[in-house]
Amino acid sequence: MIGQIIEKEQIQDYKIISAAVDKSDVLHDTLFAAQRLGNEFKSKTTIVFQTEDGPKRVETTVWSLTEKYIQIKSGVLIPLKSILEVEL
C-alpha cells in the first residue's frame, strides 16, 4: 500500500487534490462497506488519498458516505475523487 502514514488529526494540514484517475465508482462498494463497519462495529479502515505533497495514508473510522465525500471523525471530509486505495 502506498502513501506516507499520517494521523487523522493531521489531515487538515494537507491540501487534498484529485487523484490522477477518479476511482469513485470502483471504490463505492468498498467505501459503503467501510461506512457500515465504522457505524456498526466501530472498525477502522485504511484510506490512501492524494494531496499536493503526495499520497497520504490514514487509518480511521468512516462515519458517512455521500455522493462526493466520505466523512470521518470531527467532521473531516475527504473527496471521493482524491481516494487512491481503501483497505478494510
N, C-alpha and C positions, 0 to 999 in steps of 0.2 A: 504494500500500500504506500502510495506517495504522500508527500506533504510533511512539513515541519509540525510537530505536535505542539499545540497551544492549549491553554486553559480556556474554558468557555467565557470566563470573565475578561479575557483579552480580545475577544472577537471585535469589540467596538474600537480597538486600537488600530484595526486594519481597514483599508478601503476594499470592500468586496466588489469584484468586477465579474462580468460574464465570462464563462469558460469559452474556449475556442469552439467547442461543439456543445450545443444545448442538449443535455441528456434528460430533460424533464420528463418526457413521455416514457422513456425507457426505465427511469428510476421511480416512476409514480407508485407502482405496486409495492416496491421495497420501502419507499417512504411512508406509505399508508400502513404497512406492517410495523414500521418503526414507531409511528404515532400510537398504534394500538399497544405495542409493547410498553411504551412510555406511560400511557394512561392507565392501563390495566395492571401492569406488573412493575412499574417504576424502573424498567430496564433501560440501560443506556445503549446508544447506537454510535458507531464511529462514522463521522461525516468528513469528507475531504472537499474543500471548496476553494475557488480561485480568488486570490487577492492581487493587488498591484505588486506585492512583494513575493508572489509565487504561491503555490498551493499550501494551504494550512489544514491540519487535521485536528479534530476536536472530538472528544468522547462526551456525549451529552444525552439528555432525555429529550425526545421530540414531543412537544405538548400539542401542537396542532399543525395541520397541513391545509393550505389553501391552494387556489389555482396557480399562484405565483410564488408563494413563500412557505418555508417551514418556520414555526415559532418554537424557540427553546426557552429555557429559564430566563426570568427577568424581562420577558417581552422582546428578546432579541430575535430579529427576523433575518433569515438567510434566503436570498433569492434562489429559486429552483434552478434558474439558468446558470448559476455560478457553481453548482454542485458537480463534482467530478466523480466521486465514489461514495457508496454507502455500504457499510458492513454491519449487519445485525448481530 
